[in-house]
Amino acid sequence: MKLLKVLVVAAIAIAIAAPSFAAVQNIKVSGSIDERAIFMNNFDLRNKGEESTAPRGPNQAPLGSGNSINEDEDSFLLSTITVGVESDLTDNVSAAIVLDNQTRWGDVASDISLNKAYITLKEFFYQPLTLKIGRQDLMYGTGLIIGPGIFRDPNGAFPRPTVVDTRANPFNPNAASVATPISGFMGGQYSIDTYYDAIRATLDFDPWTIDAMYAKINETDTTDDDEEVMGVNVGYKFDVYNAKAEGYWFYKNDDGFNSDLGYIHPVDIANAGTVQDNTVPGVGARIYERDHVHVFGLRGDIEPVENLTLQGEGAFQWGRLYDTIGTYNNSTDGGALERRRTGWAVDLSGNYLWKDVTYKPNLGLGYVFRSGNKAGNSGRFKGWDPMYSGKFYSYIRDYQYGAGASYNQEGGSIYRTLDYLAPSGNTNSHLFYVDGGLMPLEDLTLKTRYLNWWAADKVTNFVSSGVAQSSRSGRHIGQEIDASLVYDYTEDVQFDLSGGVFLPGNLFEDNTNAVTLSDDKAVIVTGGVKVAF
């Protein structure tokens, strides 16, 4: 309650002070309180009882103290509080500030964070033009490229499991005994700090809309080491079938990338000369310092008949990966490398709602494709880069991180699976899903989803002493069942209960390495209550 009082007092102080500095026409104070219980287990697909300080791979020595494998069983109560102030200063100028805090029950209340702070300028020098400048939420289309997919933890509510490696690190001989994160933020997918520090310009030529943006994702305060994204989205609304179409181009310039694209487990950084990315010439592990990606895409949705909604989106990526330093053993790997990258993504879905039938049931089908990098490919890297996607299809698999993507808490890369060859949940896959739902009561909504993933390309990407490890014939990644129940108690208060279980397929089960075998089911259950004011 003390934290809530601080947030409210801060919001009121801003509201009271505003008239002293600007011609305020209207002030709105809003906020929300979300209290949530969360239980999650085995996101690394290995039962806790089987985890130990055993070697991480063939011919590798024990790591030393700490948890050698993701300590990913967690249950906690999470409190999420937001308080915001919106102020209309003149007819065409407004400003908004939102403060937030996320804290686990029982923890010492952490700092208040600036969730949003932006200025809106309508008819800026030109009637159709609107500028929005500052910290804000961004989402284009369904969020495939730009959406709420950057997971931060400014309040320290989501701890990260670590391991202490007592051996010397070949990349940094002075880094022995340093705690190395072996998983992302536990519960990090519930972070509300998914904002962008951005400027957005919107031209409204109804039925056309042209939207341009620039955002700074990461400022390192060093030369040529930042991460930023820019782009243009053009949309058109048709006057029939409630149809819309969009085309877009975005460019990610990440000069602080520093990623092995998931081909070395975070715990095994000290074994970089033993467990390697075998998709590039030579030996040793490639750490790409820079990642430059362009993406062009088209999307649309339409209601061809009443109650039927169809959606489709396709996107193509091109760019380059830069290893400007070379691998650890660069006397034999050919030194620095500049590597082209391309990727494809497809989303197709349809949903039919029987809105005039008792319980208002619905049925939906969907297909999702993300390109992957083929085993043994030493040329262009062909795995899909999730960018800043905020479009997630499942409660578990979408957030698993593995081979083929950067471990950066962006686009779903949070929880590292134990299996070396397992692809990330946001790349190298075919996904088929079926939706079902109904409203058994006027204020009660039940939704279910069944999902099934297959690897788009074979996933034999690693060697040890020149020998490929754990080559897999199976490509079935796994299946998942998710369900949610939402009760609208009032217009302002909502209760929810949801959960999911992921069952690994033969891609995981065919692993013959007892150390990295991980084929146990993952589970998540969460329930909460939220009030908005």
Salt bridges, closest charged atoms under 4 A:
ASP34 OD1 - ARG36 NE 3.82
GLU50 OE1 - ARG46 NE 3.88
GLU71 OE2 - LYS48 NZ 3.72
ASP74 OD2 - ARG104 NH2 2.97
ASP137 OD2 - LYS116 NZ 3.15
ASP165 OD1 - ARG167 NE 2.97
ASP197 OD1 - ARG135 NE 2.68
ASP211 OD2 - ARG200 NH2 2.85
GLU219 OE1 - LYS216 NZ 3.68
ASP226 OD2 - LYS216 NZ 3.25
GLU228 OE1 - LYS216 NZ 3.89
GLU246 OE1 - ARG299 NH1 2.74
ASP255 OD1 - ARG290 NE 3.91
ASP255 OD1 - HIS292 NE2 2.76
ASP268 OD1 - ARG56 NE 3.85
ASP291 OD2 - LYS252 NZ 3.26
ASP291 OD1 - ARG341 NH1 3.10
ASP301 OD1 - LYS244 NZ 3.10
ASP301 OD2 - ARG299 NH2 3.32
GLU306 OE2 - LYS355 NZ 3.79
GLU313 OE1 - ARG299 NE 3.74
ASP323 OD2 - ARG286 NH1 2.74
GLU338 OE2 - ARG320 NH1 3.16
ASP347 OD1 - ARG370 NH1 2.81
ASP347 OD2 - LYS391 NZ 2.84
ASP385 OD2 - LYS252 NZ 2.90
ASP385 OD2 - ARG341 NH1 3.52
ASP419 OD2 - ARG472 NH1 2.97
ASP435 OD1 - ARG449 NE 2.46
ASP496 OD2 - ARG36 NH2 2.77
